[in-house]
Amino acid sequence: MLGQVLNNSNADTINITFFGSEAVDTSEDGTLTWPQLLEEELELDTIQVETNVITVGKKSTRDVLDSSELDLLLESEADIVFVESLTLNDNSFALPIEESEENLTYILEELTDVSPQSEIILLPSNPVPTPNYYQRQIDSLNDFGEETFVNYANHWNEWPNFTIEDLDGYVEKGIPTEEGHQLLADYMMNFITE
């Protein structure tokens, strides 16, 4: 994917937008986030990488539909756009799976319409210990992601088992720690360079 973007781009800069919950710009332990780590890993000799992080905080996909953050996303005109599913946020608001996926479809269609040249990558929200209903939401999202018209980066298989003991050190209070952000950055680097 990255090679294709480089070949299609006549510019000496690649623009990457990261859109998601507070997990894209927050780390509980004050370390670099996965977008920052990915940007560091992408430092290329001849191409400059510019990033833009748009966070919706704890908003649900329903709240995002009429938000300034969605406007910023649609105006970003990036070469590569990472879109977090916001499933963990939707879980907090008890949004039905169908509504979450309808909202995501709207967001992705709007983005595709205004930026057809962009490589769009949908990714699930990070795991949390003992996910219960959240796991069902992610299972449905995986089916949705595999059938959608954008790239789907399912990083969940890279995480340790979803127990408190196993995820300890990777996720704290629903936010990736240094190890969690590094796991995400490594996965996304592999995803866009394979």
Secondary structure, DSSP 8 states (H G I E B T S, - for coil): -HHHHHHH--SSEEEEEEEESGGGT--TTS---HHHHHHHHT--SS-EEEEEEEE-TT--HHHHTTSHHHHHHHH---SEEEEE--HHHHHHTT--HHHHHHHHHHHHHHHHHH-TTSEEEEE-----SS-THHHHHHHHHHHHHHHSSSEE---GGGS--SSHHHHTTTEETTEE-HHHHHHHHHHHHHHHH-
